[in-house]
Amino acid sequence: MKDDLDMKQVKENILNTDIIYIGGGNTKFMLEKWRELGVDKLLLDAYNKGIVCSGLSAGSYCWFRYNYDLLEGIGVINAVNCVHYEQKDNESRNRFYNVIKEKK
């Protein structure tokens, strides 16, 4: 897939903007593709350049070290993001708390 994309153009688009907004979707798939293509590193470069980075749902999760399901994001924010916390049942919440306590 990398050959199908003009990565030079992708890099230019990412690094020559004022704000990056990423919408929702499948967080795991998105992060895997980004890592495969090197987009994760470009987004870190954008952040380090001072470009405003934002998003919702998966687009919010990606900036954090982990999301609620403990998928590792790109780590701009060294914290866990729980965007859809209220949609989880108590058993899932308790399991999440226990894993977070172990990671401290």
Phi, psi and omega in degrees: 000328182302324180293333181286342183256145172270091185296333176296318179291320178299313179300314179300316180297317182291317187273354180241044178231168180267330183213144174243123178239124181245127181279189182277178180150206181270104185301312183300311180298315182301310182295321177298315179296316179302314181294320178300320185266348183086010180293327178303318179292323177295321179293322175296320176299318179298314178301312181295338177279349179098010178286135179292128182241126184211179177167178176228152181052240179303326179288344172268315180307319190301330184283343185269166177294317179222158170252184184304323180274009179063029168285138181277122177274200181275352167079021176299321178248119183277073182201176177255133179257132181237059184308315186255034184306315185294345180270356181270148177279168184299323179298317178296319179298315180296318178299317179300311179303316181296319179295317180298318179300320180293329184281346183298000000 
